[in-house]
Amino acid sequence: MIAEKSYQASVTGRKNKAAGEHWENMIEASCQYYRFEEMAEITKTPEPMHPIKSLGQGKFVAYYQKMAQPDYKGTLAGGKAIVFEAKHTDAEKMMRSVISSEQEKQLDRHEKLGAECFVMVSFGFRRFFKIPWNVFRDMKEHYGRKYVTPEDIRQYEIKYLNGVLYFL
């Protein structure tokens, strides 16, 4: 029974990692489109690694530290900053708790300084949303609970056409 649980956890972990990578690739392709069109320069925040053992010749063993910064930062044409977190789920709801307290603090600080801040959400790679940060942050006040469903946030739905998420 333990081996089966371990196997299921491993499969689930691999599926989640693959889904996260696919979501990042979709966003990166969109950022490249906006870069080419000279509408924005947006880059993914690199995940900090913590080396734990040197293998020599520039190689090492490391682990990824928990990321505390929002996923993407950049500048829109005209000079306004843009900062957003990207989340994917295969469930029918997106929990408020997917944003860490440190990410929340950073999004709040950027928003206070005038940046465009939001959470970009994928539901099953079928529906996509650009939820303003203040709406996502305060979802309990807006929707009466600490999660949102696609129906709750219809007004924030964005299109995905020809490999581009139209979030700008």
TAQUIPE-V322854 format. One record per helix or strand of 2 or more residues. SS is the DSSP state (a for helix, b for strand). FROM is the first residue (numbers start at 1). TO is the last residue. If there is no record, write none. Layout:
BEGIN
SS_FROM_TO + SS_FROM_TO
END
This chain:
BEGIN
a_2_36 + b_40_44 + b_49_56 + b_59_64 + b_72_76 + b_81_89 + b_94_95 + a_96_98 + a_101_112 + b_116_123 + b_127_132 + a_133_137 + a_139_143 + b_147_148 + a_154_156 + b_157_158 + b_160_161 + b_164_165
END
